[in-house]
Amino acid sequence: MLTLSVLLFLVGYIAKPTEYHFSFRDDSHVGVSSRGLDARLVFFNDVEYGPYRGSTIGLIHANGEIYPPLEREGSFGDSWGVYYRHFQWSDSTLWTLMVTLWYPITIFAIMPFASLVCSAVRQCVSNVAEP
């Protein structure tokens, strides 16, 4: 799994999620994207628009009304390696979820090391316990 996570991390620097992605359904896609030293798994619903990363989604009229009018807007992050945006209009929806690949890389790198340490501790304890 560590190898797969690192491979996906590197692919993020080569492939764009709008061009190279895996589609679960017509409105559910996953790809890999990178910015700086961070590569992320990107889940999004609109393959033509691609993952939302911050751009114009509406215009504000002089009287303060937004066109097209948003029915619902939700967001979280960009913090701790997680970014989420959800916009809903009367006729369409746009959402994006990005999660950093540093989480699986760190977990899968630590697991073998932790297993090795536990094995060494068990070996030392069994040697001490024997008379």
N, C-alpha and C positions, 0 to 999 in steps of 0.2 A: 504494500500500500504506500510505503514511503516513496518507492520508485515511481509509482503512478502519480502521486502528488507532485513530485519534483518535475516529472515529465509535463504534467498539465501546467505547472508554473512556467516552464520554458515555452510551451506552446502559446501561452498568453502574450508573449512578445512577438510572435510571428503571425498568428491568426486573429482576425477580427470576428467578434461574435455575430455581426450582421451577415458575414459571408460564410463562416464555418461554425455551425451549431448543430445540436441534436434536437429534433422536434419530438416531443411526446404526443402532442396533439396540434391542431391548427392554432391554438392560443396558448401553448406552453412549450418554451424552448430553453435550452441551456447551452452556454458557450463559456469561453475563457477570455478574460480581458486583463490588460496590465497597464499600470501607470507607475512610473518611477521604479521603486524596489518592491512593489506590491502587485501580485497577480491574484485575480479573483474568479471564482465561479460565478457566472452571471445567469440568473433565471429571469426570463422576460416573456411578455405575452404577444407583442406585435413585431413580427419578423420584418415587416417593411420599414417600420420606424427604428427598430433595434432597441437596445437597452437605453432607458432614459438616464442621462448623466447631467442633467441641468441644461435647460434651454427654454426658449419661448414656447409656451403651451397655450397662451391666450393673449388677448389684447385688452387693455383697460381704456374704456371710453372716458371722455372728459368728465362725465357725471359719476365716474367711479365704478360703473358696471363692467364686469368681465365678459368678453366674448371669445369663444363660446362659453356659456355659463357652466361653471363647475358644480356638480351635484355633491361631490365628495372628494376630499383630498386628505391623504395620510402620508406620513413620512417618519423615518427614523434614521439617525446617523447623518453623516458619515463619521462614525466613531467606533472604536474597538474592532475595526475590520468588517463592519456590517453597514450596508447602505440599503435603504428601502424607500421607494416612492410609489404612490398609488394615486391615480387621478381618474375620476369617473365623470363622464358627461352623459347627457340623455341618450346619446346614440353610440357611445364607445367607452372603452376603458383602456388605460395604459398603466402598467405596473412593471417594476424592476426590483429584483433582490440581488445584491452582490455580497458574497462572503469571501473573505481573504483565504488564500490557500496556506497561509502561514500556520493556521490552526492544525490542519491534518499533518503538515510537514513536521511541526514541533511534536505533536503527540506520537506519530509513528517513529520519530527519531529517538524519543525518550523511552518508549516501551522496551526495545531490546536492551538498552542500557540498564533500565530498572530491573529487568529480568536477570541480567548478568549480576548485578549487585545483590539481589535476593538470593540467587544461587550461591554466590560466594559467602554470604552471611550464613546460610544454612550449612554449608560445608564447614565453616569455622566453628559453628555451634556444635555440630556433630563431632568434630575432632576434640573439642573441649569436654564434651559430655562423656566420651569414652575414657575409662581408667587406664 
